[in-house]
């Protein structure tokens, strides 16, 4: 039996880990979503083509993918703390280098490093919050709401910093990245290392790899990442270049999107908890398709903003609901496979949108993002038809 003092210490340790997960994910929301505004800023400063814009966004997603796998593999060799502190330094280093150099090779490496920090933060926060929350579904939605809150605030931080100089926002983002790194550096992660050492005596359960539901959920999150990251990365450029929303006001479309996302996730967590996950995901998918198509058809500012809000609101609960739907399959191993594989969608779709925009125009490139929205519906329907698998 654990002594009272030991139990009290462990409870405090658990609370610190959960709070660290919330705060770090909030900062990651600022740093990750700012990339859509930053890439537009860099494009205006250096004049590179749409194809390069898509390449930079895809390199960030590639770093996210690689980091997701490394976060699952490296702790057993060098320890959790060392793994996390090495990989999460990418936000600080990446944004700092973006501000110091306009060389394309440096910019490409910087976006890749930022993606590495994003991937490690996602996996680490998912474990910290999931393992230390009594209600895992609520914990995940609150964690993602923290991310949305950070994403909502990022344009305001960038706009305020831009008054001091066009590249000052990059240094501010580097400072936020350093703060995120410092949180992980000071968070007690020994319990995770202890778990991993203990698990080395027993074989890791990989049975989830044989589950159809696991791969369908992964496919759904793949499409969610593809649609969401493409919109996050391209919407500012699309609204600005198409003349729908002009000037600095276009950067605040990110705030519109993440306000809707924050509201949606908080409502799911505290007001309208999801009772039937499959039915909810089907409805959210339909909403994404309808509102995105409407957004592509409109050419006016107010309808475009309202439709963007509705699109983001529809997608808000998709990722947390899908992860929570994995049920008893959820583990460090399954998260280490599900999230990195699903993040490939965030690599492929912005690149595809960039290539199509280069040859067929930005409008057609943005319309291509309807494909992953339809994919959401297809996977949600397939998941709903599974019976007897993991609930």
C-alpha positions, 0 to 999 in steps of 0.5 A: 500500500502506498504511504499517504505522503507517497500517494499525495506526491503522486497525485501532485505529480499527476496533476502537474503532468495534466496541467503541463499537457494543457498549457503546452498544447495551448502554446503549441496552438499558437506556434503551429497555427501561426504557420499559416500567417507566417507563410503568407508573410514570408511569401509577401516578403520573398515572393516565392510561388504557391508551389513553394508555399505548399512545400513549406507547409508540407515540410512542417507536416513531414516533421510532425510525422517523423517526430510522432514515430520518434516520440514512440521509439526514442524514450526506450533508448534515451529516456522520455525527458531527453526525447521530449526536450530534444524534439520540442526545441524545434519551435524555438529554433525554427521560428528564430531561423525564419526571422534571421534568414530568407534562404530557402534551404533555411526556411525549409529546415525551419518549417521541418523543425517546427513540425518536429516540435508539433508532433512531439507535443501532440503525442506527449500531451495526449499521453500526459492528459489521457493518463491523468484524466478520470474522464478521458473523453472530456480531458481530450476535448479540454486539451484540444480546446486549449489548442484552439484557444492558442490558435485563436489568439495567434493572429492578435499576437502576430498583429501586435508584434508586427507593429514593431517590425515585419519579422518581429512576430517570428521572434515572438513565436520563437519565445513562445516555443522556448516557453513550451520547451521549458514547460516540458523540461520542468515537468516530472516525466519520471513516471512515464520512464518508469512505465516504459522500463516496466513494460520492457519486461512484458511484450507490448500489445500490438493487437490493435493493428489487426482491428478494422476499426483502428485503421478506419479511425486512423483514416478518418483522422487522416482526412480530418488532418488533410482538410483542417491543415489545408484550410489553416495553411491556405485560407489566409492566402486564398481570401487575400489573393481572391480579394474576398477579404483584403489586407490585414483583416484576412489574417483574422480569418484564423481567429474566426476558424479557431473561435468556432473550434474552441466553442465546439470543443467546449460545448462537447466537453461540458454542455452536450456530451456525445452519446453516439460517436458514430452518428455524431461523426457522420453529422459533423462530416456532412456539415464539413462538406456542405459548409466548405462547398458554400465557402468556395461558392461565395465571393462576399466577405460576410458569407465567407466568414460565416461559412468558415465559422460553420465549417470549423464548428462542424469539424471541431469535435472530429479529432477528439471524438475519433481518438476517444472512439478507439476505446480500450485500444488506446495506449502509448503504442496505438497513439504512436501509430495512429497520430503519425500515420494520420498526420500524412494527410496534413503533408499530402493535402497542402502540397496537392493544393499548392501544385493544383493552384500553381497550374490551375489557379488558387480557386481550383486548388482550394476546391480540391480540399472537398475530397478529404471532406468527403473522405470524412463522411465515407470513413464515418459511415464505414465505422458505423457499420462495424459491429463486434469490434472495439467500442 
